[in-house]
């Protein structure tokens, strides 16, 4: 017997956050995920963080191999439940250090779909005047 999927009207709404992370040393994708979860858990606790339904959808490592200053540069898309965007942003802005690595976390923007988020914040098209 096949399970029935929920119709769209009964599913929870999602919001997507575009972010950028700069680090003084190299970061892996797993460290990035753990860092996001750790920040939310420390600031809001387990009960509140479980309502966020956080999920790292996409991430891009933009660190150039020829760069001599050793900065790690990531961009990504974080999914969360509708209504909790500001709480997630608040927890993420408190990230300054992770495993003795200096971290700068920027939230680039929030959107309702991944495609609009990429168009607006991740890969902006240059304006032609």
C-alpha positions in Angstrom: 0.0 0.0 0.0 1.4 3.3 -1.1 1.4 6.2 1.4 -0.5 9.3 0.4 1.4 12.6 0.1 0.0 15.7 1.8 -1.8 18.1 -0.6 -0.1 21.5 -0.9 -2.7 23.3 1.2 -1.8 21.2 4.3 2.0 21.5 4.0 3.9 23.9 6.1 5.2 27.0 4.3 8.9 27.4 3.8 11.2 30.4 3.6 14.7 30.5 2.2 17.6 32.5 3.5 20.6 33.4 1.4 23.8 33.7 3.4 27.5 34.3 3.0 30.3 33.1 5.4 33.8 34.3 5.5 36.3 32.4 7.7 40.0 33.0 8.6 40.7 29.3 7.9 39.3 26.6 5.6 35.8 25.3 6.3 34.1 22.2 5.1 30.3 21.8 4.3 29.9 19.6 7.4 31.4 22.3 9.6 29.1 24.9 8.1 26.0 22.8 8.9 27.2 22.1 12.5 28.0 25.8 13.0 24.5 26.9 11.9 22.8 24.3 14.1 25.1 25.1 17.1 24.3 28.8 16.9 20.6 28.2 16.9 20.7 25.6 19.7 22.8 27.9 21.9 20.6 30.9 21.4 17.1 29.5 21.3 17.4 26.0 22.9 16.3 22.6 21.6 12.5 23.2 21.8 12.5 26.4 19.8 15.1 25.3 17.3 13.1 22.2 16.5 10.3 24.4 15.2 12.7 26.1 12.7 13.0 23.0 10.5 16.4 24.1 9.3 17.9 22.5 6.2 20.9 23.6 4.2 19.6 23.3 0.6 22.6 24.4 -1.4 26.1 25.7 -0.7 28.9 27.0 -2.9 32.5 27.2 -1.8 33.8 30.4 -3.5 37.4 30.1 -2.1 39.9 30.6 -4.8 42.8 28.2 -4.8 45.3 30.9 -5.8 44.2 33.2 -3.0 47.2 34.0 -0.7 45.2 35.5 2.3 43.7 32.1 3.2 40.1 33.3 3.6 37.4 30.7 3.2 34.3 32.1 1.4 31.0 30.3 1.2 27.5 31.2 0.0 24.4 29.1 0.6 20.7 28.7 0.9 19.1 27.8 4.2 15.5 26.6 4.4 13.4 27.3 7.5 9.7 27.4 8.5 7.7 30.5 7.7 7.5 32.8 10.7 10.9 31.9 12.2 13.1 33.7 9.7 14.0 36.5 12.1 14.8 34.1 14.9 17.2 32.2 12.6 18.8 35.4 11.4 19.2 36.5 15.0 21.0 33.3 16.0 23.2 33.4 13.0 24.4 36.9 13.4 25.9 35.9 16.8 28.4 33.7 15.1 31.9 35.1 15.5 34.1 32.1 16.3 33.9 28.4 15.5 36.7 26.0 16.6 39.1 28.9 17.1 38.4 30.1 13.6 37.2 33.7 13.1 33.8 33.7 11.3 31.8 36.5 9.7 28.2 35.5 8.8 26.1 37.7 6.5 22.4 37.1 5.7 22.0 38.3 2.1 18.2 38.1 2.0 15.0 36.1 2.4 12.6 34.8 -0.3 9.7 32.4 -0.7 11.3 30.4 -3.6 14.8 29.2 -4.3 14.8 30.5 -7.9 13.9 34.1 -6.8 16.5 33.9 -4.0 19.2 32.9 -6.5 18.2 35.6 -8.9 18.1 38.4 -6.3 20.9 37.6 -3.9 23.2 34.8 -5.0 23.9 35.5 -8.7 22.6 39.1 -9.4 22.5 40.1 -13.0 24.3 43.4 -13.6 22.1 46.3 -14.5 22.5 47.9 -18.0 21.8 51.6 -18.2 
